[in-house]
């Protein structure tokens, strides 16, 4: 029967040492090989073989088998920019018709300021659970976490691969702000949370015009000293350009380039409003840009005015995809972001030939991994890499009948809802669409209560544009 396994897996579906996962395999290797009725062999946490199912089954008769010939196997998706706290417990609650900037400083920042450690862990648990069920196996935290040790705990609980970050800004007033030394101490403590396994870490500043030159230079020195990546937000709207021009006389990246802080270690969140000189600087320096297209459309930030992310990609720049937050893009679904990126590229250039589903899937997997410096471990299905696999159920109605081009159908005709099983480092973390490590429904009451308490402490209203009448 389609969707069933050939052998019964061990209790909980989590033991995958000595397993075969079968289906049509989209490897994302250098040749972009796709293997019909293929299979992936997992031993411990790594991929040990990729090829035709019958041959691998004969060679490994003792291995458990997962999946069916109708399934589609792809590498785990990579979310390069995700706020794991702040928004989740009030998700899809910030109105979408607010003036520019109002959502951040009258809603998001006050909520962040009231987040407890328990709130951070609950919020991250829910976001990472949703991420996994939509096929996102690797998440990069965007750097607005008060208690990074608690989001690490959340990631380990659900089995997600996570790069940890924490607050980093030295403005006069704001939650978790501090002096340069205080911010760097917090960053060092966050970096120390890396465990060499699922948890890595990077230096995270808030960015925009909310970091002093001294802080960004010192944070860059820390990242280079510790040989880790670094990220901050820049130019999702025109306000950063206006501020930098007013304060320094230069566009944001032109000014930051003069501080010698740019390079391959850096991943900019957003970079929507870069001018021609800034695009050239981004390309020359080798920095990466993480595009979160749904956030810009939800907030009306002008992505379609000039799709700079396409310009960067076309010129060979490093580009990855992100989902941002639950009040800026809202859904944590990489396939939705990939499809939108492809559509924006076609539409803004008025040329359907320049970018398609296959390029979008690259950004969500191997090209995203390359941009974020993790392609030696994840991003493709190849021998020796970590066994991060996503299984899409092609017996669902949106897949019937199957297309002769599975990537085309995956990006344009499907989304995270067709994810049935997910493996991270060889462990099955999603089975039949549900996280294996916890019962998400058991967190509903806690999430509702925590969200209500956050609203009360922060004076953020629970409002609806069209009032809901109690029956």
BELFEN-V438674 format. One record per pair of residues at least 24 apart in sequence whose C-alpha atoms are under 7 Angstrom apart, sorted by the first residue. I is the first residue (numbers start at 1). J is the second residue. If there is no record, write none. Layout:
i: <I & I>
j: <J & J>
//
This chain:
i: <2 & 2 & 2 & 3 & 3 & 3 & 3 & 4 & 4 & 5 & 5 & 5 & 5 & 6 & 6 & 7 & 7 & 9 & 12 & 13 & 13 & 14 & 14 & 14 & 15 & 16 & 16 & 16 & 16 & 16 & 17 & 17 & 17 & 17 & 18 & 18 & 18 & 18 & 18 & 19 & 19 & 19 & 19 & 20 & 20 & 20 & 20 & 21 & 21 & 21 & 22 & 22 & 22 & 22 & 22 & 23 & 23 & 23 & 23 & 23 & 23 & 23 & 24 & 24 & 24 & 24 & 25 & 25 & 25 & 26 & 26 & 27 & 27 & 27 & 27 & 27 & 28 & 28 & 28 & 29 & 29 & 29 & 37 & 42 & 42 & 44 & 45 & 45 & 45 & 45 & 46 & 46 & 46 & 46 & 46 & 46 & 47 & 47 & 47 & 47 & 47 & 47 & 48 & 48 & 49 & 50 & 50 & 70 & 71 & 71 & 71 & 71 & 72 & 72 & 72 & 72 & 73 & 73 & 73 & 73 & 74 & 74 & 74 & 75 & 75 & 75 & 75 & 75 & 75 & 75 & 76 & 76 & 76 & 76 & 76 & 76 & 76 & 76 & 77 & 77 & 77 & 77 & 77 & 77 & 77 & 78 & 78 & 78 & 78 & 78 & 78 & 78 & 79 & 79 & 79 & 79 & 79 & 79 & 79 & 79 & 80 & 80 & 80 & 80 & 80 & 80 & 81 & 81 & 81 & 81 & 81 & 81 & 81 & 81 & 82 & 82 & 82 & 82 & 82 & 82 & 82 & 82 & 83 & 83 & 83 & 83 & 83 & 84 & 84 & 84 & 84 & 85 & 85 & 85 & 85 & 86 & 86 & 87 & 87 & 87 & 88 & 88 & 88 & 89 & 89 & 89 & 89 & 90 & 91 & 91 & 92 & 92 & 92 & 93 & 94 & 96 & 96 & 107 & 110 & 111 & 111 & 112 & 113 & 114 & 114 & 114 & 117 & 117 & 119 & 120 & 120 & 120 & 121 & 121 & 121 & 124 & 124 & 125 & 125 & 128 & 128 & 129 & 129 & 130 & 131 & 131 & 132 & 133 & 133 & 133 & 133 & 133 & 134 & 134 & 134 & 134 & 135 & 135 & 135 & 135 & 136 & 137 & 137 & 137 & 138 & 139 & 140 & 141 & 142 & 143 & 143 & 143 & 143 & 146 & 148 & 149 & 152 & 157 & 158 & 158 & 159 & 159 & 160 & 160 & 161 & 161 & 162 & 162 & 162 & 163 & 163 & 163 & 163 & 164 & 164 & 164 & 164 & 165 & 165 & 165 & 165 & 165 & 166 & 166 & 167 & 167 & 167 & 168 & 168 & 168 & 169 & 169 & 169 & 169 & 170 & 170 & 171 & 171 & 180 & 184 & 202 & 202 & 202 & 203 & 203 & 203 & 204 & 204 & 204 & 205 & 205 & 206 & 206 & 207 & 207 & 207 & 208 & 208 & 208 & 208 & 209 & 209 & 217 & 217 & 220 & 228 & 229 & 229 & 230 & 230 & 230 & 231 & 231 & 231 & 231 & 232 & 232 & 233 & 233 & 233 & 234 & 234 & 234 & 234 & 235 & 235 & 235 & 235 & 236 & 236 & 236 & 236 & 236 & 237 & 237 & 237 & 238 & 253 & 254 & 262 & 263 & 264 & 272 & 272 & 274 & 279 & 283 & 287 & 288 & 288 & 288 & 289 & 289 & 289 & 290 & 290 & 290 & 290 & 291 & 291 & 291 & 292 & 292 & 292 & 292 & 292 & 293 & 293 & 293 & 294 & 294 & 295 & 295 & 295 & 298 & 298 & 299 & 304 & 304 & 307 & 310 & 318 & 319 & 319 & 319 & 320 & 320 & 320 & 320 & 320 & 321 & 321 & 321 & 333 & 334 & 335 & 335 & 335 & 336 & 338 & 339 & 339 & 357 & 357 & 357 & 358 & 358 & 386 & 387 & 387 & 387 & 387 & 388 & 388 & 388 & 388 & 389 & 389 & 389 & 390 & 390 & 390 & 390 & 391 & 391 & 391 & 391 & 392 & 392 & 392 & 393 & 393 & 393>
j: <68 & 70 & 395 & 67 & 68 & 71 & 393 & 67 & 68 & 65 & 66 & 67 & 68 & 65 & 66 & 64 & 65 & 64 & 436 & 428 & 431 & 427 & 428 & 429 & 427 & 42 & 44 & 426 & 427 & 428 & 42 & 43 & 44 & 426 & 42 & 43 & 44 & 63 & 64 & 43 & 63 & 64 & 65 & 63 & 64 & 65 & 66 & 65 & 66 & 67 & 53 & 66 & 67 & 68 & 69 & 67 & 68 & 69 & 70 & 71 & 72 & 73 & 69 & 71 & 72 & 73 & 72 & 73 & 74 & 73 & 74 & 74 & 75 & 380 & 381 & 382 & 366 & 380 & 381 & 380 & 381 & 382 & 69 & 387 & 426 & 426 & 386 & 387 & 425 & 426 & 384 & 385 & 386 & 387 & 425 & 426 & 382 & 383 & 384 & 385 & 386 & 387 & 383 & 384 & 383 & 382 & 383 & 394 & 391 & 392 & 393 & 394 & 391 & 392 & 393 & 394 & 389 & 390 & 391 & 392 & 389 & 390 & 391 & 365 & 379 & 380 & 381 & 388 & 389 & 390 & 135 & 136 & 137 & 365 & 379 & 388 & 389 & 390 & 135 & 136 & 137 & 138 & 334 & 364 & 365 & 136 & 137 & 138 & 139 & 364 & 365 & 368 & 136 & 138 & 139 & 140 & 321 & 322 & 323 & 334 & 139 & 140 & 290 & 320 & 321 & 322 & 140 & 141 & 142 & 269 & 290 & 322 & 323 & 324 & 139 & 140 & 141 & 142 & 322 & 323 & 324 & 325 & 141 & 142 & 144 & 324 & 325 & 123 & 124 & 127 & 141 & 120 & 123 & 124 & 145 & 111 & 112 & 325 & 326 & 327 & 123 & 127 & 326 & 123 & 447 & 450 & 451 & 451 & 326 & 327 & 326 & 327 & 330 & 327 & 327 & 298 & 299 & 460 & 458 & 454 & 458 & 175 & 175 & 454 & 457 & 458 & 147 & 150 & 450 & 147 & 150 & 151 & 150 & 151 & 154 & 151 & 154 & 154 & 155 & 155 & 160 & 158 & 435 & 332 & 332 & 333 & 430 & 419 & 430 & 433 & 434 & 435 & 333 & 416 & 417 & 419 & 390 & 416 & 419 & 422 & 334 & 161 & 388 & 424 & 162 & 163 & 164 & 165 & 204 & 167 & 204 & 205 & 206 & 176 & 190 & 193 & 199 & 437 & 429 & 437 & 424 & 429 & 198 & 424 & 198 & 199 & 198 & 199 & 200 & 199 & 200 & 201 & 202 & 190 & 200 & 201 & 202 & 190 & 201 & 202 & 203 & 204 & 190 & 204 & 204 & 205 & 206 & 204 & 205 & 206 & 205 & 206 & 210 & 211 & 211 & 212 & 210 & 211 & 215 & 219 & 228 & 229 & 230 & 229 & 230 & 231 & 230 & 231 & 232 & 231 & 232 & 232 & 233 & 232 & 233 & 234 & 233 & 234 & 235 & 240 & 240 & 243 & 259 & 261 & 261 & 265 & 265 & 266 & 265 & 266 & 267 & 266 & 267 & 268 & 269 & 268 & 269 & 268 & 269 & 270 & 268 & 269 & 270 & 271 & 270 & 271 & 272 & 273 & 270 & 271 & 272 & 273 & 301 & 272 & 273 & 301 & 273 & 278 & 278 & 287 & 287 & 288 & 303 & 308 & 308 & 312 & 317 & 318 & 318 & 319 & 371 & 318 & 319 & 320 & 319 & 320 & 321 & 322 & 320 & 321 & 322 & 321 & 322 & 323 & 324 & 337 & 337 & 340 & 341 & 329 & 337 & 324 & 328 & 329 & 328 & 329 & 328 & 344 & 348 & 348 & 345 & 371 & 363 & 368 & 371 & 363 & 364 & 367 & 368 & 371 & 363 & 364 & 368 & 416 & 364 & 411 & 415 & 416 & 415 & 364 & 411 & 412 & 407 & 408 & 411 & 407 & 408 & 425 & 423 & 424 & 425 & 426 & 423 & 424 & 425 & 426 & 422 & 423 & 424 & 419 & 421 & 422 & 423 & 419 & 420 & 421 & 422 & 418 & 419 & 420 & 418 & 419 & 420>
//
